[in-house]
Amino acid sequence: MSEANYSVPGFMAGGISVGIKGNGKPDLGLLYSIKPAVACGMFTKNSFSAAPVLVSRQRLKDGQAQAIIVNSGNANACNGEQGVANAIAMARACAKELKIEENLVLVASTGVIGQPLPVDKILKGVKRLVSELTPEGMGSFERAIMTTDRWPKISCRKIALGGKEVTFCGMAKGAGMIQPQMATMLAFVVTDLNIGYPELKKVFRYAVDRTFNAISVDGCMSTNDSVIVMANGLAGNKLPKEKSADFLRIRETLVCLMEDLAKDIVRDGEGATKVLEVKVEGAASLSEAKRIAYAIGNANLVKTAFFGQDPNWGRIISAIGSLGLPLDAKRVRLYLDDLLIFSQGVGHTTEEKHLHEIMSAPKITITVKLERGKGVWRIFASDLSFDYVKINSHYRT
């Protein structure tokens, strides 16, 4: 889709610069539904959750929202009571200009942790931000929420439900501090889907668990992670019942859309040069499959080996073994793409040319087969390069 086609019936969006970043780049964005929408959110599990997370989590308990105001360049995290007051002030100013109820406005922030939020700049810019909202403003909104991202992350889908066209559009930011349990990022999905709150919550959580909660760049969890969905019902489709064909199609559409964004975050991982798809099959349980996948995807020695295109399969085996699980080495098989490189407790590295081709590719699949049960899980991870250190050693200064 071209940027002009990034639109969802009943939604408006926009982004402007108010000087938070200090470099003139957009740093304040707004998503707005012309009517209150059914809404759900999932947030960081960090014990020091940022003020916007605290405010939005509380407001979403009612299952409704109409607007989301987002700033970049400052996380408004670890700012105590003043941080919460500033987040509420952002929402209040937005509600006043939009002429909607304040509790229907959600807040999100991203950027440096522990710096006072320049809330006066935000409050002064809200009127202009609202005046510049357009139905085609998703691209402007996306640019306004970016920090170290190298490119915008937007994905849209259209499906037909009972003769009604339903549109979904998702936007995300994230490149560093990416860790399972709500990858460090902001993501927003808007749709004109007509759906009840219980059904939306179920399809949303299902999709998030299999996408944004299944990626890793550096194993670091942020204070601001937020994923929010708003459905305004303007498509007019019949309300889907749980487990119906429409319900399952909606769920699959959300998975596909969020997977686009999640993989784009990994691909854009700070300094990343490769996307690693880690698949675990035949684990004793789902929980075991997840533990093994994350142990591989978060292992710095594995990630640096792939950056250097070094087929050091011993690092993968070591990462698996570090969990202390009762594994039978003779039953474990390890593949890079389609090439078997470990089985029967020993390595197989005779096809050096094919192995070199695999390691040179921008996307590599690591498959572990255990023959212990039916547990299966998959995550997406990035490699770890010199540039990651360069970016993060001077992020604040």
N, C-alpha and C positions, 0 to 999 in steps of 0.2 A: 504494500500500500504506500502511496505517496503521503507526505505529511498532511495534505489537504483532506485525505480520506480518514485520518485519525479522528473520528467523531462517533459519538453515541447519542441517539435521540434523547433529548431532555437533559443533556449535560453540557456545561460550558467550562472552559478552562483557560488558564493564562499564566504567564510568568514575567516578572520584571526584575530589575536590579534596584535595590535600595541602599546599597553600600555596605552590606554585612561583610562581604568578601574583600572589599577594598580594591578589587582589580577591574571593576566595571561589569563583571559577568553577572548574569541573572542569579538571584539568590532568594526570591520569594515567589511561591507558586500557590495557585488556588484551583481546586476542583469544586464544582457547584452543580447540584441537581435542581431543576426548576420546581420539584416537589420533594417532600421528604421521602427517603429511600429506606428500604430494609437494608440493614448493615451489620457486618460482623468484622471482628478483628482478631489477630493473633500477634502477640508481642514477645519481646525478649524475656528470658527468664533470669536475666542478670539481677542480682540483689540490689544493685544501685541503679535501678531503672530511671531514665531521664524524666523530667517534669512532663513533657508532652505525652509520654507513654502513660504516666499516672492519670493524667486528665482524660485522655481518649479512652483508656481502658474502662474508666468509671462511666463515661457517657455512653459507651456502647452496651452497657448492661440493659438498656431499654430497647436495643435491637433496631435503632433508627439513627440516621444521620442525613444531613443535607449538604454539607460542605466540609472540605478538608483544607486547612491552610498550612503550608509547609515552608520552612526556611532552611537554607543550606549555609554552610560556612561557620555555624556555631551550633553545637549539639544541645545547648541548654540543659546540660547534665551536671549533676553534683553542684547545683547552685542553691540548694536548700529551699526554704519557703519562698524566697524571692523568685526562684526558677518557676515554681508552680504558679505564683502570682502573674509572672510574665506570660506563661503559656495561656492562662485564663484571659489575660488582657488581649492577647492576639485573637483569641476566639471571639471575645466580646466585640472588638472593633470590627471584625469580619461580619458578625451577625448584624450589627447596626447598619453597615453599608448595604448588606444584602436584604435587610428587613425580614429576617427570619429569627426563630427562637435560638437563643445562645447555646442551649444544651444540644442543639443539632449540629454544632460546629466542632469538628475534631481538629487536633493539632499534631504536627510532627516536625521534628528538627533533625538535622544531621550536620556533622562537622566536628570541630575541636571540643573535647570534653573539658569542663572545669573553668571555662571562660564566661564572664558575665554576658548575658544576651543583650545586644544593643537594641532593646525593645522599642525605644523611641523611633529609631529608623524604620522599624517594621510598622508601627502604628501610623506614622506619617505616610507610608506607602500604600496602606490598605485601600484607600479611596481610589487611587490610580489603578491599583491591581484589579479591583472590582469593575471599574469602568472599561478596562481592556479585555474583559472576558469575552470569548467567542466560542461557538460550537466546534471550531477547528483548532482550538488552542492547546490540544494535548501535547504537541511538540514543544510549544513554549513552556508549558508546565514542566515537562520532562527536563528541559535544559536548566530550569531554575532549581531543580532538586539535586543536580549533579555536584560531586565534590572531586575526587580523584578519578572519576570515570573518564575513560578515553572516548566513549561514544554514548549516544542516547540508547535507551533500552525500552522499546515499545513493541507490543504485539497485539493484534486484533483478530477477531474471529466473527463469522456470521453463521448462524444455523437457522433452520426452519423448524418451528414447533407448532403443529396443528394449523399449518397455513400462515403462521405469523413469523415474520423475520425478526430474529433476536440478535443483537450486536453485543459483543464483549470487547473491551479494550483494557489492556494492562500496561502500566508504566512502572519502572523500577530504577533504583540507583544502588550501586554497591560495587566495590572492587577490592577493598581491603577490610580487615577484621571480619572475615567470613568464617563462620563456625556453625556446625549443626546445632539444633535447638534454636531455630529462628536465625538464619544466616544474617550477618550484620548488614543491614540494608533497610531501605524503605521500598515498599511496593504497594501499588494501588490498582484495584480493578473496578471498573465501572461498567454497568450493563443496564439495558432497558428491560431485562428479564422480569417477568411477573412471577414471584415465588414467595412462599411463606418463610418466616424467620427460621423455624426448626429445620426445614429442608435446605435453606441456604447455608445455615451453620454446618450441616453435615457434609454437603458437597465441598464447601470451602475448606473445612479442616482436612478432609480426605486429600484434596489437591495440594494444600500447603505441606502436609506431611511427606508427600511423594515428590516434592519439587524444592521449595525454598528450605525445607528442613532436611534436605538430602544433598547439600552441596558444602564444599569446604575449600577455602583458599589458603588460610593460614592458621586455622584452629583457634582464632581469637573471637570471643563473643563481645558484642558492643552493648551499650546502655540504651540504645535508641531503636533497636530493631522493631519494625512495625509492618504488618501486612493487613490491608483493609479492603473490603469489598462493599460496594453500594449498588443496589438493584432498585431502580425506580418504577418498574412495572409498566412502563409506557408501551412496551411491545404488545401488550394485551393478550398474550398467550394464556391458555388455560392453566390454572395453578397445578404444578406437577406434584404427584404423590410420591412418597418415598418408595424406591425400588421399581417405579414405573419405567417404561422405556424412555420417556422424556427426562425423568430424573437422572437416569444413567447416562443419557446423552449430554445433559448439562454438566454432569460431573466429569465426563471425559473431555469435554470442551475446555473446562477450567484447568484440568491437568495439562492439556496440550499447550494452552496459553501460558500458564505459569512455568511450564518446563522451558518454553522459549526464553522467558526472562531469566530463569534460574541458570540455564546454560550460558546465557549471554553474560551474566555476572561472573561466572567462572572463567569464561573466555577473556573477560576484561580484568581478571584478577591482577592486582598491582604487580607489574613486571612479568605477568604470565606469558608463556609462549606456547603452552599446550593445554588441552583439556583431557583429563583422565577420567574415563568412565570405569568405575570399579563395581564389578558384579560379583556377588557371593551367592552360590547355589548349593543346595543340599546341606544347609546348616541344621543343627538340632532344633532350632527355634528361630522365629523372626528376630527376637532380641539378640541372639548369637550372631545372626547374619549382619545385623546393623553394627554390632561391636567390631566385627572383623572388617567390614567395609570402611568404617571410620578410622580404624587403626591404620589401615593402608593409606587412606586419603589424607590423613593428618600427619603422617610420618615425614619429617623433614628430610631424612636420608633417602627416602623413596622419591620425594618430590624433586630434590636436587639431582638425583640420578637421571630422572627423565628430562630435566632441563639440559643436562650435559649429554643426553642421548646415549647414556651408558646402561646397557641391559643387565644391570646388577640385580638379578632376581633374588639373590640372597637377602637383600634388604626387605623385599616384600615378605618373604618367608619369615624373616626375623620379626617383622612388625606383627604378623599373625601370631607367631609363637609367644610374643611378649604378653599376650592376654592370659596365659596360663591355662588355656582350655585343654581338656583331655583329648587331643587330636591324634589320630594315627597317621604318621607321616607317609606311610605307604599307600594310604587311600586319598591323600590330597593331591589334586592336580591344579597346576597353575598355567594359564595361557596369557600371552600377549597377542591381542587380536585373535587370529585363528591358529597361532603357533604354540604348540605344547612345549613349555620350557622347564617344567618340573613335574615328576611323577615317580611313584615307587620309592620316594625318599631321596631321589637324586635329580640333578639338573640335566637338561638336554639343550645343548647350544651348538649343534653341528651346522644348522642352517644360518650361517653368519650373514649372508647377503640378504636374506629375507628379514632377519632380525634387524639389520641396519635400516632397511626400508621402513619397518614398523616404527622404530625409534625416531626416525626423521620426520614422521607425519605430525601434523598439528593436533590430531585427536587419536588417542590410543585407548583401547579397551583392555582392562585387566580383569580376567575372569578366574575366580577361585571356586573349585568344585570339591566338596568335602565328603559327600556320601554318608552324612550323619542323620539326615531327616529331610523335611520339606521347606525349611526356612530359606527365604530368598530376599535379598535386598540389593538396591543399586544406589550409588551416589555419583555425583560429578565433582571432581576436584581439579585443581590446577597444579602446575609445576611451581618451583620456587627458584627465582632467578636473582642475579646481582641487583637488578633494578628494584626489586621489592625492598631490599635493604636501603637503597638510595632514597626511595620515596618516603619510607617510614622513619628513617633516622632524622629527618628534618621536617616532619609533618606539622608540628606546632610552630616552629621557628621559621 
